[in-house]
Amino acid sequence: MFGIFIQHHVSKPNPPKKLLCNEGNLLSQIDGKGTVYTRVGGLSCNYDKGTLIISDKSNRVALNIE
């Protein structure tokens, strides 16, 4: 039972602390000591007038990050 509890908490997705766009790659800050980012696969991004625009092959989402 303890193993199932641990597996559930380890495999649970955590929302990113911060999103960054670097050279068209969407990066997500992950938990841990220090500042560590991982690339979000399948998505691209850019900035337009203070708005982060995230795109995949068929959809676009805009986030106001000012």
C-alpha positions in Angstrom: 0.0 0.0 0.0 2.8 2.4 0.8 4.4 1.8 -2.6 1.2 2.7 -4.3 0.9 5.9 -2.3 4.5 6.9 -3.2 4.0 6.0 -6.9 0.9 8.2 -7.0 2.6 11.2 -5.6 5.7 10.8 -7.7 3.8 10.3 -11.0 1.3 13.2 -10.3 1.9 16.1 -12.8 3.0 19.3 -11.1 2.1 22.6 -12.7 5.1 24.6 -13.7 6.4 27.4 -11.5 7.3 29.6 -14.5 7.2 29.5 -18.3 9.9 31.0 -20.5 10.4 31.3 -24.2 14.0 30.9 -25.4 14.7 30.9 -29.1 11.2 29.6 -29.9 11.4 26.8 -27.3 8.9 26.7 -24.4 10.7 26.1 -21.2 9.1 25.1 -17.9 10.7 25.7 -14.5 10.6 22.5 -12.5 10.9 21.8 -8.7 14.3 21.2 -7.3 17.2 23.1 -5.8 18.2 26.1 -7.9 16.6 27.2 -11.1 16.1 24.2 -13.5 14.1 24.4 -16.7 13.0 21.6 -19.0 11.9 22.0 -22.7 8.2 21.3 -23.3 8.0 19.0 -26.3 5.7 19.6 -29.2 5.2 23.3 -28.4 6.8 26.5 -29.8 6.5 30.0 -28.5 7.3 33.7 -29.1 6.6 37.1 -27.5 4.5 39.8 -29.0 4.1 43.1 -27.1 4.5 41.5 -23.6 2.3 38.5 -24.5 3.6 35.0 -24.5 2.2 33.1 -27.5 2.4 29.3 -27.3 1.7 27.2 -30.4 1.4 23.6 -31.4 0.7 22.3 -34.9 -2.9 23.5 -34.9 -3.6 25.7 -31.9 -2.3 29.0 -30.5 -2.8 30.3 -26.9 -1.8 33.7 -25.7 -0.8 34.5 -22.1 -0.4 38.1 -20.9 2.7 38.0 -18.7 3.2 41.7 -18.0 
